[in-house]
């Protein structure tokens, strides 16, 4: 019985580690990482969106409106942008 409990605990820990990572999504060529239930941070920009970027104050994903509260380190680095 003890071995089964260990295996179950290991499985639960693996599940939490695997599914506990932050969720990301892309909207209008900008990739966001969900920071909390209502906030996101930028993580990347796809240059297919052009050289002019407008970072919105809010984004919608899966029927949830998130506040864009930060610009992640290197989100727009080396993207040949002319305006943000």
N, C-alpha and C positions, 0 to 999 in steps of 0.2 A: 504494500500500500504506500509506503514512503517513496518508492521509486516513481509511482504514478503521480504523486503530489509534486515531486521534483520536475517531472516531465511537463505537467500542467503549468507549473509556475514558469518554467523556461519558455513554454509556448506563449503564455500571456505576456511575458517580458518581450519576446520577439515581436508579437503583434503590436504592442505599444510602441516599440522602437520603430517598427516599419511604418505604421500608420500615424504615428505621432509627429512626423515631420511636417513642417509648414507646407501649406497648400500654395501653389502658384497658379496664375492664370495670365493670359495675354489679352489686352484690349487696345485696339487702335495702335498696334505695333509696340506697345510698352508692356513689359512683363512685370507683374506685381507679385509680391509675397504677402500673404495674409499674416499680419502681426497679432491681431486680436479679433474679437468678434465683430468689430466695426472699423478697424484700421488696416491699411496696407502701406507697403513701401515699394518703390520701384526697384527692380533688380537688373533689368536689361532693356535695350531698345533694338528693334530690328530695322536696319537702315532702309529696308524696302519701303518704309513709311516716309522717306524723304529726309531733307536736311533741315527742315523747320519742325520743331516739336512743341506742342502745347501740352503741358502736364495739367490734367484736370484736378480740381479740388476733391471730387468724388468719382467713383467708378461703381458700376453695377455688375454683379456676378452671381449667378444662381439665385436670383431674386433678393439679393442682399446689397444694400448700398454701403460702400466702404469710404471712409475719409482717407485721402492720400496724405499721410502725415510726414513722410520722409522720402528723400531721394537716396537710394542705396549707393554705396561706394562703387564707383566705376560703372554705374548704370548707363551713362552716356559717354564714357571715356572712349576716345579714339573712333568716334562714329562720323567724323567729318561734318558735324552740324554747323549751320550758319546762324541759327537762332533757337533759343529755348524760352 
